[in-house]
Amino acid sequence: MSTNISNCPVCRLMRSLAFSGLGMAIGGGIAFLLGASRDQSLMAGIVTAAVLVFGIVDKKRK
């Protein structure tokens, strides 16, 4: 059993959810402020969230 509690599966899931929420807010908010439609803002938020989750979380594993 690992003694590193901050790397347990539940902790990784919660970090991913936090980064995806942050990415959605940043990407969607900026797109909306720049005049994008609602659909385009959602897509920008999804892409930004994916970049944050797969970019930042993957770097922590290395």
Biotite code that builds the C-alpha atoms (Angstrom):
import biotite.structure as struc

atoms = struc.array([
    struc.Atom([0.000, 0.000, 0.000], chain_id="A", res_id=1, res_name="MET", atom_name="CA", element="C"),
    struc.Atom([1.283, 3.409, -0.930], chain_id="A", res_id=2, res_name="SER", atom_name="CA", element="C"),
    struc.Atom([1.913, 6.055, 1.694], chain_id="A", res_id=3, res_name="THR", atom_name="CA", element="C"),
    struc.Atom([1.386, 8.859, -0.826], chain_id="A", res_id=4, res_name="ASN", atom_name="CA", element="C"),
    struc.Atom([-2.202, 9.761, -0.010], chain_id="A", res_id=5, res_name="ILE", atom_name="CA", element="C"),
    struc.Atom([-2.371, 12.713, -2.435], chain_id="A", res_id=6, res_name="SER", atom_name="CA", element="C"),
    struc.Atom([-2.032, 10.352, -5.402], chain_id="A", res_id=7, res_name="ASN", atom_name="CA", element="C"),
    struc.Atom([-4.927, 8.047, -4.590], chain_id="A", res_id=8, res_name="CYS", atom_name="CA", element="C"),
    struc.Atom([-7.545, 7.468, -7.336], chain_id="A", res_id=9, res_name="PRO", atom_name="CA", element="C"),
    struc.Atom([-10.156, 9.639, -5.627], chain_id="A", res_id=10, res_name="VAL", atom_name="CA", element="C"),
    struc.Atom([-7.671, 12.498, -5.263], chain_id="A", res_id=11, res_name="CYS", atom_name="CA", element="C"),
    struc.Atom([-6.717, 12.260, -8.941], chain_id="A", res_id=12, res_name="ARG", atom_name="CA", element="C"),
    struc.Atom([-10.383, 12.307, -9.925], chain_id="A", res_id=13, res_name="LEU", atom_name="CA", element="C"),
    struc.Atom([-11.059, 15.366, -7.791], chain_id="A", res_id=14, res_name="MET", atom_name="CA", element="C"),
    struc.Atom([-8.039, 17.178, -9.268], chain_id="A", res_id=15, res_name="ARG", atom_name="CA", element="C"),
    struc.Atom([-9.254, 16.373, -12.781], chain_id="A", res_id=16, res_name="SER", atom_name="CA", element="C"),
    struc.Atom([-12.723, 17.681, -11.973], chain_id="A", res_id=17, res_name="LEU", atom_name="CA", element="C"),
    struc.Atom([-11.248, 20.877, -10.532], chain_id="A", res_id=18, res_name="ALA", atom_name="CA", element="C"),
    struc.Atom([-9.048, 21.462, -13.571], chain_id="A", res_id=19, res_name="PHE", atom_name="CA", element="C"),
    struc.Atom([-11.912, 20.726, -15.961], chain_id="A", res_id=20, res_name="SER", atom_name="CA", element="C"),
    struc.Atom([-14.183, 23.175, -14.146], chain_id="A", res_id=21, res_name="GLY", atom_name="CA", element="C"),
    struc.Atom([-11.469, 25.811, -14.168], chain_id="A", res_id=22, res_name="LEU", atom_name="CA", element="C"),
    struc.Atom([-10.765, 25.213, -17.849], chain_id="A", res_id=23, res_name="GLY", atom_name="CA", element="C"),
    struc.Atom([-14.455, 25.389, -18.715], chain_id="A", res_id=24, res_name="MET", atom_name="CA", element="C"),
    struc.Atom([-14.807, 28.699, -16.881], chain_id="A", res_id=25, res_name="ALA", atom_name="CA", element="C"),
    struc.Atom([-11.700, 30.229, -18.440], chain_id="A", res_id=26, res_name="ILE", atom_name="CA", element="C"),
    struc.Atom([-12.268, 29.035, -22.011], chain_id="A", res_id=27, res_name="GLY", atom_name="CA", element="C"),
    struc.Atom([-15.999, 29.617, -22.107], chain_id="A", res_id=28, res_name="GLY", atom_name="CA", element="C"),
    struc.Atom([-15.793, 32.939, -20.327], chain_id="A", res_id=29, res_name="GLY", atom_name="CA", element="C"),
    struc.Atom([-13.123, 34.376, -22.584], chain_id="A", res_id=30, res_name="ILE", atom_name="CA", element="C"),
    struc.Atom([-14.907, 33.168, -25.711], chain_id="A", res_id=31, res_name="ALA", atom_name="CA", element="C"),
    struc.Atom([-18.181, 34.674, -24.493], chain_id="A", res_id=32, res_name="PHE", atom_name="CA", element="C"),
    struc.Atom([-16.500, 37.987, -23.679], chain_id="A", res_id=33, res_name="LEU", atom_name="CA", element="C"),
    struc.Atom([-14.984, 38.056, -27.155], chain_id="A", res_id=34, res_name="LEU", atom_name="CA", element="C"),
    struc.Atom([-18.449, 37.800, -28.683], chain_id="A", res_id=35, res_name="GLY", atom_name="CA", element="C"),
    struc.Atom([-18.759, 34.093, -29.453], chain_id="A", res_id=36, res_name="ALA", atom_name="CA", element="C"),
    struc.Atom([-22.158, 32.459, -29.495], chain_id="A", res_id=37, res_name="SER", atom_name="CA", element="C"),
    struc.Atom([-23.309, 30.190, -26.696], chain_id="A", res_id=38, res_name="ARG", atom_name="CA", element="C"),
    struc.Atom([-22.441, 27.021, -28.631], chain_id="A", res_id=39, res_name="ASP", atom_name="CA", element="C"),
    struc.Atom([-19.005, 28.302, -29.552], chain_id="A", res_id=40, res_name="GLN", atom_name="CA", element="C"),
    struc.Atom([-18.362, 29.312, -25.935], chain_id="A", res_id=41, res_name="SER", atom_name="CA", element="C"),
    struc.Atom([-19.218, 25.796, -24.751], chain_id="A", res_id=42, res_name="LEU", atom_name="CA", element="C"),
    struc.Atom([-16.904, 24.236, -27.326], chain_id="A", res_id=43, res_name="MET", atom_name="CA", element="C"),
    struc.Atom([-14.079, 26.593, -26.364], chain_id="A", res_id=44, res_name="ALA", atom_name="CA", element="C"),
    struc.Atom([-14.625, 25.682, -22.717], chain_id="A", res_id=45, res_name="GLY", atom_name="CA", element="C"),
    struc.Atom([-14.538, 21.956, -23.456], chain_id="A", res_id=46, res_name="ILE", atom_name="CA", element="C"),
    struc.Atom([-11.318, 22.271, -25.453], chain_id="A", res_id=47, res_name="VAL", atom_name="CA", element="C"),
    struc.Atom([-9.660, 24.410, -22.773], chain_id="A", res_id=48, res_name="THR", atom_name="CA", element="C"),
    struc.Atom([-10.712, 21.963, -20.058], chain_id="A", res_id=49, res_name="ALA", atom_name="CA", element="C"),
    struc.Atom([-9.284, 19.032, -22.021], chain_id="A", res_id=50, res_name="ALA", atom_name="CA", element="C"),
    struc.Atom([-5.994, 20.849, -22.534], chain_id="A", res_id=51, res_name="VAL", atom_name="CA", element="C"),
    struc.Atom([-5.730, 21.624, -18.825], chain_id="A", res_id=52, res_name="LEU", atom_name="CA", element="C"),
    struc.Atom([-6.629, 18.134, -17.654], chain_id="A", res_id=53, res_name="VAL", atom_name="CA", element="C"),
    struc.Atom([-4.495, 16.195, -20.114], chain_id="A", res_id=54, res_name="PHE", atom_name="CA", element="C"),
    struc.Atom([-1.678, 18.737, -20.139], chain_id="A", res_id=55, res_name="GLY", atom_name="CA", element="C"),
    struc.Atom([-1.226, 19.495, -16.454], chain_id="A", res_id=56, res_name="ILE", atom_name="CA", element="C"),
    struc.Atom([-2.199, 16.156, -14.966], chain_id="A", res_id=57, res_name="VAL", atom_name="CA", element="C"),
    struc.Atom([-0.003, 14.277, -17.447], chain_id="A", res_id=58, res_name="ASP", atom_name="CA", element="C"),
    struc.Atom([3.007, 16.451, -16.575], chain_id="A", res_id=59, res_name="LYS", atom_name="CA", element="C"),
    struc.Atom([2.601, 15.582, -12.897], chain_id="A", res_id=60, res_name="LYS", atom_name="CA", element="C"),
    struc.Atom([2.907, 11.862, -13.699], chain_id="A", res_id=61, res_name="ARG", atom_name="CA", element="C"),
    struc.Atom([6.340, 12.305, -15.315], chain_id="A", res_id=62, res_name="LYS", atom_name="CA", element="C"),
])
